Each structure stands twice: as C-alpha cells, then as structure tokens.
Amino acid sequence: MPPVNRLLAVAISLAAFLPALLVTSPAAQAQATYRWTDKDGRVNYADQPPPADAKDLQRQNLGPANLVDTGGPSYSARKAAQDFPVTLYTSVDCAAEC
C-alpha cells in the first residue's frame, strides 16, 4: 500500500473512532442535577442551573447514565442483617467445622 493511501486509511479510521470514544467517555456522560425552591415555595428539579433568586440550592453530580450500583449487599440482605444480627464466635482450637 503506498504511503499516501496508508495515511488516508489511518485518517479515516481516526475520524470514525474518535467520536465513538468521546461519546463513551465518562466525562461526556457525567451529569448534574439541581434542586431548588423558587420564590413561591415550590421545589424544582432540573438539569440546568436555577435562576439567581433560587433558595435552598442543592447540586448533585451524577455518574454515567444508566449506571446501576451493584456493589455491596442487596437491600434485602442489609435489612435481614439489621433485623436479625448474627454473632459468630471462634477459638484457637476451632477446626474446619468452625
């Protein structure tokens, strides 16, 4: 393959790959959500910053879209551990059955 054609093939590959990389990067998917109270006392939620006269402003940065946190025990396991705590005892003489 001549050098010019090889350079053109690399440029086309980069042009196709770069937008996909930007779309899937975590920084491109990060979002912020705002919660505030307006002058009439109504609570509002939006992904855009609130007006300057907003009260009780809270900003929450969200992770990538469609992310489900699977770390840690499930709700039912946490609830069971809270409602029915278990204490395990062991000793130096404890064998495999301990």
C-alpha positions as CSV (number, residue, x, y, z in Angstrom):
1,M,0.0,0.0,0.0
2,P,1.5,3.4,-1.0
3,P,2.2,5.8,1.9
4,V,-0.5,8.3,0.8
5,N,-3.2,5.6,0.8
6,R,-2.0,4.3,4.2
7,L,-2.1,7.8,5.7
8,L,-5.6,8.3,4.3
9,A,-6.7,5.0,5.8
10,V,-5.4,6.0,9.2
11,A,-7.1,9.4,9.0
12,I,-10.4,7.7,8.1
13,S,-10.1,5.2,10.9
14,L,-9.4,8.0,13.4
15,A,-12.3,10.0,12.1
16,A,-14.6,7.1,12.8
17,F,-13.1,6.1,16.1
18,L,-12.7,9.5,17.8
19,P,-16.4,10.4,18.1
20,A,-17.2,7.0,19.5
21,L,-14.5,7.4,22.1
22,L,-15.8,10.8,23.1
23,V,-19.4,9.6,23.4
24,T,-18.5,6.7,25.6
25,S,-16.0,8.5,27.9
26,P,-17.2,9.0,31.5
27,A,-16.7,12.8,31.3
28,A,-19.0,13.0,28.4
29,Q,-21.7,11.1,30.3
30,A,-21.4,12.9,33.7
31,Q,-24.5,14.9,34.6
32,A,-25.5,17.4,37.2
33,T,-29.0,17.7,38.8
34,Y,-30.2,20.8,40.6
35,R,-32.8,21.1,43.3
36,W,-34.1,24.5,44.5
37,T,-37.0,26.3,46.0
38,D,-38.5,29.2,43.9
39,K,-39.9,32.4,45.3
40,D,-43.4,30.8,45.5
41,G,-42.1,28.0,47.7
42,R,-42.3,25.3,45.1
43,V,-39.5,22.7,44.9
44,N,-38.0,22.4,41.4
45,Y,-35.6,19.8,39.8
46,A,-33.7,20.4,36.6
47,D,-30.5,19.6,34.7
48,Q,-29.9,23.3,34.1
49,P,-28.7,25.8,36.8
50,P,-31.6,27.6,38.5
51,P,-32.4,31.3,38.4
52,A,-30.4,33.7,40.5
53,D,-33.3,34.2,43.0
54,A,-33.5,30.4,43.9
55,K,-33.4,29.4,47.5
56,D,-32.1,26.2,49.1
57,L,-30.0,25.3,46.1
58,Q,-28.6,21.7,46.0
59,R,-26.4,20.4,43.2
60,Q,-25.8,16.7,42.8
61,N,-23.3,15.3,40.3
62,L,-24.5,12.0,38.8
63,G,-22.3,9.3,37.3
64,P,-22.6,7.9,33.9
65,A,-26.1,7.4,32.6
66,N,-27.8,4.0,33.1
67,L,-25.4,3.1,35.9
68,V,-26.7,0.6,38.4
69,D,-24.6,0.3,41.6
70,T,-24.2,-3.4,42.2
71,G,-21.5,-3.0,44.9
72,G,-22.4,-4.2,48.4
73,P,-25.2,-6.3,49.7
74,S,-28.7,-6.1,48.3
75,Y,-31.5,-4.2,50.2
76,S,-33.0,-7.5,51.4
77,A,-29.6,-8.7,52.8
78,R,-29.0,-5.3,54.5
79,K,-32.5,-5.5,56.0
80,A,-32.0,-9.0,57.2
81,A,-28.7,-8.2,58.8
82,Q,-30.3,-5.2,60.6
83,D,-33.3,-7.1,61.8
84,F,-31.6,-10.4,62.7
85,P,-28.0,-9.7,63.7
86,V,-25.7,-12.7,64.0
87,T,-22.6,-13.0,66.1
88,L,-20.0,-15.7,65.2
89,Y,-17.6,-17.0,67.9
90,T,-14.4,-18.8,67.2
91,S,-11.4,-20.0,69.2
92,V,-7.9,-21.2,68.6
93,D,-9.0,-24.8,68.9
94,C,-11.6,-24.4,66.2
95,A,-11.3,-26.9,63.4
96,A,-12.7,-27.0,59.9
97,E,-16.3,-27.2,61.2
98,C,-15.9,-23.7,62.8
